[in-house]
Structure formats: structure tokens, C-alpha cells
């Protein structure tokens, strides 16, 4: 046996061992959330949910994050884009149902399912490279940051806070004794708006559980064609923390306090 023959498998095994250490598993009421070491193009980790239902069925799902990510990144979820995502899903042995990429059945709890779904999510997320809208639309976060700058408040970008269960990152943290955690949220339709609202409601609650001094604010993008997105139902999970962009004077008031 040559040195190369012996060393090459060892390198692969060491890589797999390191990779295993980078997966994080958080128990839930019906199964667990899996944070993978793989990332979308914007640097956010890919999260998956493994669910065990009372009837004995099992599901591994991206919780709708992939289509939500494309939508928030400025990709119009046209029939053409959705067909591309479906083809990517089928190629990886994954289904798409009600906006989520998922695998149902006993196989969902196997390592092969985790690999296939992760590959599908990564490949579909990369559609932003070829399908992104042409220039001209100002990113919502940029508008929110501009407002913070105009207030002359001291602030941090991509501020990380250790919550009760996990680490959370907020777009902006305004200091000077105010402890505002400001998170702009944009969505293309009511379904994804509600999904993002639920996700941020959890992050807000998990953060406050450790430090009640933080004051989270969700700034909701209701510009132009998005005016009908943030219905009362969509806002419900974060109603107490939400400020519509059309009411940005309320955010200005909080920045001045």
C-alpha cells in the first residue's frame, strides 16, 4: 500500500469528522431543527426541520426558507422560477409542497435525505445568480439604515446576541442606552410575510428571555407593490414589535428617544 493510498481516505475521514462537528441540532416539540454547516449565497446557514407526526410519519423540510430566501433576495416567484426549483428538487429526490422543499416517509430520518435536501436547497438558492432582478430597486435594508444615519444615532451592523437557545443576528443595533434591535423584513406575498414574522417572533422572544433590556423592532417593507403584503394576519406574530415603512415616523421617534 502506497502512502497516497493510505493518506487519501484519511483526509476524507478527517474532513467528515470536522463536518459532523459543525452540525447543530436543537430539539423541538415534534422533532428537531438542524443547522447545517452549509450556507446560502448571502452567508446564512441552511436550517432544516425534522418532524415526527403522531400518525408515525416523518418529514424533513426546509420550512419554506428556500423560496422565502429567493423572494427576499428580489427574485419574482414566477411560474418559470418555480418550475426551475421543482426540477432541482426532482433531480435531488426532493418534493416541493406548499412552498417548502421536503422529503416524506421513513427515509426522511436518514442521512441520505439530509444530504439530498441540503443539495437541493443550495442549488435552488443559487438561482439568485441568474434570476436576480435588474438594478434599480433599492434594497430595503439600505433605506432603513439611511433613516438610522439621519437620526445620528450610534449603531452597529449585523449585531449578534446570544439568546436562550441559540445565537441571533440582527441587521442593526442602536445603542446610546436605547438597546434597539432593528430588523428590516421584506416579503413578496402574505404567505412568506407570515412565515418570516413567525421566525423573527421566535428570535425576538429567545433574545429577550436572556436580556429583557433589548427592544426589538421589525420594520416591514410595504413599499409600492408590497403594500398589500403585510395584512393583519401576516403581522400577527410580531404585531407588538412591528412598524410599517409607511409609518416610519414611528421609528424616527424611537430613534430620537
C-alpha positions as CSV (number, residue, x, y, z in Angstrom):
1,X,0.0,0.0,0.0
2,X,1.5,3.4,-1.0
3,X,1.5,6.4,1.2
4,X,-1.0,8.1,-1.1
5,X,-3.4,5.1,-1.0
6,X,-3.3,5.2,2.8
7,X,-3.4,9.0,3.2
8,X,-6.3,9.9,0.8
9,X,-9.0,8.1,2.7
10,X,-7.7,9.5,6.0
11,X,-8.1,13.0,4.6
12,X,-11.6,12.4,3.6
13,X,-12.4,10.9,7.0
14,X,-10.9,13.8,8.9
15,X,-13.0,16.2,6.7
16,X,-16.2,14.2,7.5
17,X,-15.3,14.3,11.2
18,X,-14.9,18.1,11.2
19,X,-18.1,18.4,9.2
20,X,-20.1,16.4,11.7
21,X,-19.0,18.7,14.5
22,X,-20.4,21.8,12.6
23,X,-23.9,20.5,12.5
24,X,-26.1,21.9,15.3
25,X,-29.3,20.1,16.5
26,X,-32.0,21.9,18.5
27,X,-34.8,19.8,19.9
28,X,-38.4,20.9,19.2
29,X,-41.8,19.7,20.4
30,X,-42.2,17.4,17.4
31,X,-38.6,16.6,16.5
32,X,-35.7,18.9,16.0
33,X,-34.2,21.8,14.0
34,X,-30.9,21.1,12.2
35,X,-28.5,23.9,11.4
36,X,-26.1,22.7,8.7
37,X,-22.6,24.0,8.1
38,X,-23.6,24.8,4.5
39,X,-24.6,28.4,3.6
40,X,-26.7,30.2,1.1
41,X,-25.1,32.8,-1.2
42,X,-25.7,35.6,1.4
43,X,-23.8,33.7,4.1
44,X,-26.8,32.5,6.2
45,X,-26.6,28.9,7.3
46,X,-29.1,26.4,5.9
47,X,-31.7,25.3,8.5
48,X,-33.8,22.2,8.2
49,X,-36.6,20.8,10.3
50,X,-37.1,17.1,11.1
51,X,-40.7,16.4,12.2
52,X,-42.2,13.2,13.7
53,X,-46.0,13.3,13.4
54,X,-48.5,11.5,15.8
55,X,-49.5,9.1,13.0
56,X,-45.9,7.8,12.7
57,X,-44.9,9.7,9.6
58,X,-41.7,11.6,9.3
59,X,-40.8,14.7,7.3
60,X,-37.6,16.6,6.7
61,X,-38.2,20.1,5.4
62,X,-36.6,23.5,4.6
63,X,-39.7,25.1,6.2
64,X,-40.2,27.2,3.1
65,X,-36.9,29.1,3.6
66,X,-35.6,28.5,0.1
67,X,-38.4,30.2,-1.7
68,X,-38.6,32.8,1.0
69,X,-34.9,33.5,0.5
70,X,-35.3,33.9,-3.3
71,X,-38.3,36.2,-2.7
72,X,-36.5,38.4,-0.1
73,X,-33.4,38.5,-2.5
74,X,-35.6,40.2,-5.1
75,X,-36.5,37.2,-7.2
76,X,-40.1,37.2,-8.5
77,X,-41.5,33.8,-7.9
78,X,-42.9,33.4,-11.4
79,X,-44.1,30.1,-12.8
80,X,-40.7,29.9,-14.6
81,X,-38.7,30.3,-11.4
82,X,-40.9,27.8,-9.5
83,X,-40.5,25.3,-12.4
84,X,-36.8,25.6,-12.1
85,X,-37.0,24.9,-8.3
86,X,-39.2,21.9,-8.9
87,X,-36.8,20.5,-11.4
88,X,-33.9,21.0,-9.0
89,X,-36.0,19.2,-6.3
90,X,-36.8,16.3,-8.5
91,X,-33.2,15.9,-9.6
92,X,-32.2,15.5,-5.9
93,X,-35.1,13.2,-5.0
94,X,-37.0,16.0,-3.1
95,X,-40.6,17.1,-3.3
96,X,-42.0,20.7,-3.2
97,X,-45.3,21.2,-1.5
98,X,-46.9,24.4,-0.2
99,X,-43.8,26.4,-0.8
100,X,-41.5,24.0,1.1
101,X,-38.8,21.6,-0.1
102,X,-39.2,18.4,1.7
103,X,-38.8,14.6,2.0
104,X,-41.6,12.5,3.5
105,X,-41.5,8.9,4.7
106,X,-39.2,6.7,6.7
107,X,-36.3,7.8,4.5
108,X,-36.7,11.4,5.8
109,X,-34.8,10.4,9.1
110,X,-31.8,9.0,7.2
111,X,-28.5,10.7,6.4
112,X,-29.1,10.3,2.7
113,X,-32.3,12.5,3.0
114,X,-30.3,15.2,4.8
115,X,-27.7,15.2,2.0
116,X,-30.3,15.3,-0.8
117,X,-32.3,18.1,0.7
118,X,-29.3,20.2,1.6
119,X,-28.0,19.8,-2.0
120,X,-31.5,20.9,-3.4
121,X,-31.6,23.9,-1.1
122,X,-28.1,25.0,-2.1
123,X,-28.7,24.6,-5.8
124,X,-32.1,26.4,-5.7
125,X,-30.6,29.2,-3.6
126,X,-28.0,29.8,-6.3
127,X,-30.8,30.8,-8.7
128,X,-30.3,34.4,-7.5
129,X,-27.1,34.5,-9.5
130,X,-29.0,34.1,-12.8
131,X,-32.5,35.3,-12.0
132,X,-32.0,38.4,-9.9
133,X,-34.0,41.5,-11.0
134,X,-32.2,44.2,-12.9
135,X,-30.7,47.1,-11.0
136,X,-32.9,49.9,-9.8
137,X,-34.7,48.5,-6.8
138,X,-33.1,49.9,-3.6
139,X,-32.5,47.3,-1.0
140,X,-34.9,47.8,1.9
141,X,-32.2,47.4,4.5
142,X,-30.3,50.3,2.8
143,X,-33.3,52.6,3.2
144,X,-33.7,51.6,6.8
145,X,-30.0,52.2,7.5
146,X,-30.3,55.6,5.8
147,X,-33.0,56.6,8.2
148,X,-30.9,55.5,11.2
149,X,-27.9,57.5,9.8
150,X,-30.1,60.6,9.5
151,X,-31.1,60.3,13.2
152,X,-27.4,60.5,14.1
153,X,-27.8,57.5,16.4
154,X,-24.9,55.3,17.3
155,X,-25.5,51.9,15.8
156,X,-23.9,48.5,15.0
157,X,-24.5,46.4,11.8
158,X,-25.0,42.6,11.9
159,X,-25.3,42.7,15.6
160,X,-25.1,39.3,17.3
161,X,-26.9,38.4,20.5
162,X,-26.8,35.1,22.5
163,X,-30.4,34.1,23.1
164,X,-31.7,31.4,25.5
165,X,-31.5,28.7,22.9
166,X,-29.1,30.0,20.1
167,X,-27.2,32.9,18.7
168,X,-29.2,35.5,16.7
169,X,-28.1,38.2,14.3
170,X,-30.0,41.5,13.8
171,X,-29.3,43.9,11.0
172,X,-28.9,46.9,13.3
173,X,-28.4,47.6,17.0
174,X,-28.9,51.2,18.2
175,X,-27.0,51.9,21.4
176,X,-26.9,55.1,23.4
177,X,-29.0,53.5,26.2
178,X,-31.9,52.6,23.8
179,X,-30.9,49.0,23.0
180,X,-33.0,48.8,19.9
181,X,-32.7,45.7,17.8
182,X,-33.9,46.8,14.4
183,X,-34.7,44.1,11.8
184,X,-36.0,45.1,8.3
185,X,-38.3,42.4,6.8
186,X,-39.4,42.2,3.2
187,X,-41.6,39.6,1.5
188,X,-43.3,39.2,-1.8
189,X,-46.7,37.9,-0.6
190,X,-48.7,37.3,2.6
191,X,-47.7,33.7,3.0
192,X,-44.0,34.4,3.1
193,X,-44.6,37.6,5.2
194,X,-46.3,35.5,7.9
195,X,-43.5,32.8,7.7
196,X,-40.8,35.5,8.2
197,X,-42.9,37.1,11.0
198,X,-43.1,33.8,12.9
199,X,-39.4,33.2,12.5
200,X,-38.5,36.7,13.8
201,X,-41.0,36.5,16.6
202,X,-39.1,33.4,17.9
203,X,-35.8,35.2,17.6
204,X,-37.1,38.2,19.4
205,X,-38.6,36.1,22.2
206,X,-35.5,34.0,22.6
207,X,-33.3,37.1,22.8
208,X,-35.5,38.9,25.4
209,X,-35.6,35.7,27.5
210,X,-31.9,36.3,28.2
211,X,-31.8,40.1,28.3
212,X,-35.1,42.0,28.8
213,X,-33.4,45.3,28.2
214,X,-33.4,44.7,24.4
215,X,-36.2,46.3,22.5
216,X,-36.7,44.5,19.1
217,X,-38.3,46.4,16.2
218,X,-39.5,44.7,13.0
219,X,-39.5,47.3,10.1
220,X,-41.9,45.9,7.5
221,X,-41.4,46.6,3.8
222,X,-44.8,47.8,2.5
223,X,-43.4,50.0,-0.4
224,X,-45.2,50.2,-3.7
225,X,-46.4,46.7,-4.8
226,X,-45.8,45.3,-1.3
227,X,-48.5,47.5,0.2
228,X,-50.9,44.5,0.5
229,X,-48.4,42.0,1.8
230,X,-48.4,42.8,5.5
231,X,-52.0,42.0,6.3
232,X,-53.1,41.8,10.0
233,X,-52.7,38.0,9.7
234,X,-49.2,38.3,8.3
235,X,-48.2,40.7,11.1
236,X,-49.8,38.8,13.9
237,X,-46.7,37.0,15.3
238,X,-44.8,40.3,15.6
239,X,-47.6,42.8,16.0
240,X,-46.3,44.4,19.1
241,X,-42.8,45.0,17.6
242,X,-43.9,45.9,14.0
243,X,-43.6,49.2,12.2
244,X,-44.7,49.6,8.6
245,X,-42.3,51.6,6.4
246,X,-45.2,53.9,5.5
247,X,-45.3,54.7,9.3
248,X,-41.5,55.2,9.5
249,X,-42.1,58.3,11.6
250,X,-42.7,55.9,14.5
251,X,-39.3,54.5,14.0
252,X,-37.8,58.0,13.9
253,X,-39.5,58.8,17.2
254,X,-37.9,55.7,18.8
255,X,-34.5,56.7,17.4
256,X,-34.8,60.2,19.0
257,X,-35.8,58.9,22.5
